[in-house]
Amino acid sequence: MSKTLSILGGAAVAGVLAVGGWFATQHSEASLITAAQAQEATADKKVQTLPDIVLGQEDAPVTVVEYASFTCPHCANWHETEYPTLKKDYIDTGKVKFIQREVYFDKFGLWAGLIAQCGGDMKYYAISDMLYNKQKEWIGDGKSQAIADNLHKIGLQAGLTKDQVTNCMNDEKRAEELVATFQKNASDDKIDATPTFIINGKKHSNMAWDDFKKILDDELAKAKQ
């Protein structure tokens, strides 16, 4: 089963952005955005959405968009079992252009998103891989402070500095942009569960690799006609 999407409303956005002082108490004196501030900010101004981060050749004949959450176990499983083959056989060979679009069920997914984005486009997918591969470790028992500390460690392991990680986790503007981007994309594509895939414009739910591969090969065959 996939995780069902359930937060698209304004109140839910405020909950996702309720990062309060969880990180500042351990790693910075900076004040993070609160739930009330986030709700007011998104209500009072138009928040900019962010462009997709593309992995692979821009002119690849097949485009795969994955809607996924860093806290979704099924997404982590897909990245562990199927994504490596997709990358080796299709992305790295120029057949597929891959785009991950983040979904936020909870504040922890957003925190992970801030870490993934912290190294810029060049490090985004490498850090994303770390977040999926270590998902059980950094989520642990689900306590906020432990998760904050674990995400900080992942950022450092990815080659970011302590200041970079702290600044990223305190970046109110980027947090708002991530949530606005998630809302727009999920609404436009009518996403209600993760992982969900858009392959050359057609939506698909999670599936076995053989079925996924057949869709890719069929699209590649069409592109050659």
Residue pairs with C-beta under 8 A, 6 or more apart in sequence:
1 74
2 72
2 74
2 193
2 194
2 195
2 196
2 205
2 206
3 69
3 72
3 73
3 74
3 75
3 105
3 193
3 194
4 192
4 193
5 103
5 105
5 186
5 191
5 192
5 193
5 194
6 12
6 105
7 13
7 15
7 16
7 104
7 105
7 106
8 183
8 186
8 187
10 39
10 42
10 43
11 39
13 38
13 39
13 42
13 179
13 183
14 35
14 36
14 38
14 39
14 42
15 35
15 106
15 107
16 104
16 106
16 107
16 109
16 110
16 179
17 33
17 35
17 38
17 39
17 107
17 110
17 175
17 176
17 179
18 34
18 35
18 38
18 107
19 32
19 33
19 34
19 107
19 110
19 111
19 169
19 175
20 32
20 34
20 35
21 31
21 32
22 32
22 144
22 145
22 148
23 32
23 148
23 152
23 166
23 169
23 170
24 30
24 31
24 32
24 170
25 145
26 145
26 148
26 149
26 152
27 148
27 152
27 162
27 165
27 166
27 169
28 166
28 169
28 170
30 166
30 170
31 170
32 169
32 170
32 172
33 41
33 172
33 175
33 176
37 172
38 172
38 175
38 176
41 47
41 172
41 176
42 176
42 179
42 180
47 176
47 177
47 179
47 180
48 177
48 180
49 177
49 180
49 181
49 184
49 185
50 177
50 178
50 181
52 65
52 99
52 101
53 99
53 100
53 121
53 124
53 125
54 97
54 98
54 99
55 87
55 91
55 97
55 98
55 99
55 100
55 125
56 91
56 92
56 94
56 96
56 97
56 98
57 94
57 97
58 97
59 97
60 91
60 94
60 95
60 96
60 97
61 95
61 219
61 220
61 223
62 90
62 95
62 96
62 97
62 199
62 200
62 216
62 219
62 220
62 223
63 96
63 97
63 98
63 99
63 198
63 199
63 200
63 201
64 86
64 96
64 97
64 98
64 99
64 197
64 198
64 199
64 216
65 98
65 99
65 100
65 101
65 189
65 197
65 198
65 199
66 78
66 98
66 99
66 100
66 101
66 195
66 196
66 197
67 101
67 103
67 185
67 186
67 189
67 191
67 194
67 195
67 196
67 197
67 198
68 75
68 78
68 79
68 100
68 101
68 102
68 103
68 194
68 195
69 75
69 102
69 103
69 104
69 105
69 109
69 194
70 102
70 108
70 109
70 112
70 113
70 116
70 128
70 131
70 132
70 135
71 105
71 106
71 108
71 109
71 112
71 135
71 139
72 103
72 105
72 109
72 194
72 195
73 135
74 194
74 195
74 206
75 132
75 194
75 195
76 132
76 133
76 135
76 136
78 195
78 206
79 128
79 129
79 132
79 133
80 132
80 133
81 209
82 209
82 212
85 209
86 96
86 98
86 212
86 216
87 98
89 95
90 96
90 216
91 97
91 98
95 216
95 220
96 216
100 125
100 128
101 181
101 182
101 185
101 186
102 109
102 113
102 116
102 178
102 181
102 182
103 109
103 182
103 186
103 191
103 194
104 110
104 113
104 178
104 179
104 182
107 144
108 139
108 142
108 144
108 147
110 175
110 178
110 179
111 147
111 148
111 151
111 169
112 131
112 138
112 151
113 178
114 168
114 169
114 171
114 174
114 175
114 178
115 127
115 131
115 151
115 154
115 155
115 158
115 165
115 168
115 169
116 124
116 127
116 128
116 131
117 124
117 168
117 174
117 178
118 127
118 155
118 160
118 164
118 165
118 168
119 126
119 127
119 158
119 159
119 160
119 164
123 158
123 159
126 158
127 154
127 155
127 158
130 154
130 157
130 158
131 138
131 154
134 154
137 150
138 147
138 150
138 151
138 153
138 154
139 147
139 150
140 146
140 147
140 150
148 169
151 169
152 162
152 165
152 169
155 164
155 165
155 168
156 162
156 165
160 168
168 174
185 191
189 196
189 198
189 203
190 203
193 205
193 206
195 206
196 203
196 204
196 205
196 206
197 203
197 204
197 205
197 206
197 212
198 204
199 215
199 216
199 219
200 219
204 212
204 215
